[in-house]
Amino acid sequence: MQNRPGNPKGRTYYKRKTCRFCEDKNIKIDYKNTGMLQSFITERGKMLPRRITGTCSRHQRELTVEIKRARIMALLPFTVHE
C-alpha cells in the first residue's frame, strides 16, 4: 500500500455514510412499508446498527420503533426458525 501525499501514516479514509431519510424528506418510516424496513434487518431477523446503515440517531430510533411495531403485527419476523 502506497502512502499518499498528505496522508503520512498511510491510513485509508472512507466517505461517511449519510442518512437516507435526512437526504430525501419524502421517505416516511412506517411499519406497513415492510419492503423498506426489510433493508434494515439481517436475514436472521436482527436490526442493523447505525454504523452499518448510516442512518442518523433520530431516524434510527424511529426505525427501531417501526420495526418493533411491524414484528408485533406479524409483518416482519422476530427470528428465523431453522
Buried (B, 14 or more C-beta within 10 A) or exposed (E): EEEEEEEEEEEEEEEEEEBBBEEEEEEEBEBEBBEBBEEBBEEEBEBBEBEEBEBBEEBBEBBEEBBBBBBEEEBBEEEEEE
